[in-house]
């Protein structure tokens, strides 16, 4: 897990993450721009750029073909906070990755045809994932219920398809010029490649790219929720679904690891507390899950469950709240806490086996200002006590901190 960090004169932060046990090399570029950085009247741009970045750059008409010829593969993802691009290929061919990534950081090959194509792709994705499948629009209703001011109130893909459809070539050029620059990026190069080689290739391909002033979209912090919130939604779905969201800390917070274990205890898997009580024993729900959004700024802990036929949403909500109160009163045993730690540590170890996963983690730790946590998740999970976990649970699982969505099946 050793690494070397250096910064180019143009502001690009670079990490070398060696791994001589593989014949591959990986590149991970994290851009400090996500959906929270969008204009509220023009949402979906960060995700749209994830698509546009594969449509050809100023000197390279097509991205995928040269990488495939070099034996590589690539992908990307967008979140509320970042846009992340990654590739892997034989270490001997790593310069192909530098050539491709530096050229599209320099400038995209903007064209109306490419923009229209990718807008169509994103709009179809929006319809497929959010509008045309059962429960797909949950996030479109839950996020603005839970967030009143913060830009986490719209999903990463955008608030509505109109924002994407109305995007102009000038809009996307402006977005690119503001956020896609070396001083707004973190590059991690990992695998079977020397530090000297990384430095040489960075100097050749990335150092000539000029830095730019980055002007961030101003937004308000989310005020503390003072009262329960509720929304009823009716749709053509098979069964009723109950969704509850509580505000939690952000990823950089010292309480993040305890909050993560809390969500695992409540609803991760078929041995989880809520699953045992409300699915297996009481048969209130047919499915039930609990998870956290793990955003860089204060996010959400969510419980969602499909309600059994014959059980009303009111009944399901009352049973869930009563079960949570029982947990808060009874606490968690040493055995249960140790089981959670063991699973978290196992997942961490398996995740760290791949150099690409480690590269992504390293870039994100730099992004949130927590380099001290890289490779040390075990230590943070192991330090959590029963008192820590229950303190978080008592603070988070309050009625006045909760937003509840009834997703009711039409009769």
Secondary structure, DSSP 8 states (H G I E B T S, - for coil): ---EEEE-TTS-EEEEEE-TT-SEEEEEEEES--GGGS-TTSTTHHHHHHHHTTS-BSS-S-SHHHHHHTT-EEEEEE-SS-EEEEEEEEGGGHHHHHHHHHHHHH-B---HHHHHHHHHHHHHHHIIIIISSTTTTHHHHHHHHH-SSSGGGS-TT-S-HHHHHT--HHHHHHHHHHH-SGGGEEEEEEES--HHHHHHHHHHHTTTS-----------------S-EEEEEEES-SS-EEEEEEE---TTSTTHHHHHHHHHHHHSSTTSHHHIIIIIIS--EEEEEEEE---SSS-EEEEEEEE-TT--HHHHHHHHHHHHHHHHHH---HHHHHHHHHHHHHHHHHHTTSHHHHHHHHHHHHHTT-GGGTT-HHHHHHT--HHHHHHHHHHHS-GGGEEEEEEEE--
